[in-house]
Amino acid sequence: MKSMKRITVRYRRKREGKTNYKKRLELLKGRIDRLVVRKTNTQLIIQVARYEADGDKILLTVNSNELKKLGWKHSCKNIPAAYLAGLLAAKSAKQKNITHAILDLGLQTPLRGSKLFAVLKGAKEGGLEIPANEEVYPTDARIKGEHISSYLESHKSIGEDLDKIKKEILK
């Protein structure tokens, strides 16, 4: 009888394209909590995760939909909402005595000035210490929603709403 060739099966999450294990290992070597940012079609999900041998422990989770409870009347998936969600995550982290983190974007493409970096800017301004180059942040005009209100009359108040909710989060 002919012997069969051995097949090595890769990790399931690597096979499915869900995890880049080389990138993950580099993040875990520092033993610093990770600020995990994931975006969906309707919201942003921000988590602070800590590595443990039996699996990551999620220390806190913030959804951009939580902004609606604070009075946000606009979309929860744009740059101003991402910034506010980052502020909200930083406030929750402070309450749980988390001061340092490192950004974990997973398999998402990091584009300069995107929602992902708006979350980072909000988290840094909220008090989390995260190493980052300031060139990647969106401009203040984009964070205030001027790029949205310039073509949508119904969203003229984004900048005012942003300031009002920012004050409420930071108090």
N, C-alpha and C positions, 0 to 999 in steps of 0.2 A: 504494500500500500504506500502511496506517495504521501510524504509529510506535508502538512499545510503550512503556509506562510503565516508568521505571527503578525497580527495587526495591533498597532498601538493606537488606542483611542484617546484623543485629546480631551481636555477638560470640556464639560458640557457647555459652560458659559462662554468659553473661547470659541467652541464650534458654532454656537448660535450668534456670535458676534456681539455679545453683551459685556464682555470684560476684556480689557487689555492688561494681562497679568504683569507684564514688565513695568508699565506705568504705575500700576497699583503697588507693586513692590517698592518702587522708588518713593511713593508717598508714605508708605508704612514704615520705612526705615527710620524716618525722623521721629517716630513716636509722638507726633503732635496730632491733636484732634483735627478732623477734616471737615471743612465747610462744603457739603455736597450740594450742588445746584443741578436740578433737573427741570427741563421745561416740557410741557405737554401742549396740546393744541389750545387749551383753555386757561392754563394757570402755570405758575412756577412753584416748584416744591423745593424748599431749602431745609437741609438737615445738618446737624452737627453729629458726626459719627466718631466713635473711638474704637480702635482695633483691640480685639480680645482674641485669645487663642481659639475659643469655641465659636467665633463669629463676631462680626461688627456689632457694637452696641450703639443704638441711636439715642443720643442724649436729648435732642429736641427736634421738633419738626414745625415748620411754618409754611403755610400755604398762602399764595397771594390772594386767594379768595377770602381770607380772614380780614382783608382791608375793607370789605363791604360792611363788616360789623362796626368799623370805625367811621363810616360815612363816605367811603369811596364809591362814586357813582359811575365810574368809567370802566373800561376793559381791565381785566386783571392779568393781561399778558403783554402789555406794552412796557416801554422803558421806564416811565414814571412809576408804574405799579411795581416793577422789578426793584427799583431803588427803595421804595417804601417797604417792600417785603424784606429787603436786606436790613433796613433799619429795625424792623420788627424782630428779625432773627437775632440781631445783635443785642436788643433789649432783653429778649428771652435768655440769651447766653449769659448776659451779665447777672441775671437773677439766679442762674445755676452755677455761678462762679467760674465761667469759662471765659478766659481772656485771650488765648492764642488759638489760632487755627491756620490751616493751609487750604487753599482752594482746590477742590476736586471736581473737575468738569466731566469726568468719565470719557466717553467716546464722542462727546459733542465737539464740534469745531470751534476753537476760540477765535472769534472775530473781533477786532478792535472796535470799541464803541457799541457792542451788542448788549442785549438784555442781561447776559451772563455777567458782564463786567459792571453793569448798573447795579446788580445785586451785590457785587464785591464792594463797589463804592459806598453803597448804603450800609453795608456791614462794617466797613472801616470807619465811616463817620459816626456810626452808632457805638463805637468803642472796642470792637474786636481788633486785635492786632494780627493782620494778615499781610505777609510779604507780597508786594505787587508793584509793578511799574505804573506810574500815574498816566503814562501815555495811552494806556489801553482803555481808560474810562471814557464813557460818553461825555459830550460837552454839557455844560450847565443848561444850555438852551434845549437840548434833547431831553434832559432829565426833567425840566419844567414843562415839557410837552409842547413846545412851540412848533415843532415839526408836525404835530397832529392838528393843533388849533389853527394853523395857517390855511388848511384846506377844509376843515370841518367846523362849520359855525356852531354845531351843537356841542362842541368840546372846547369852547373858549375859556371855560373856567378851570381847566386842568391845573394850571399853575397855582391858582388860588386854593383849589382843593388840596393840592400837594403840600402847600405850606401849612394849611390848617391841620392836616393829618400828621405831618411831620412833627408839629408842635405837640400834638396829642400823644404820639408815640414816645417822644423824648421827655415828656414831663413825668 
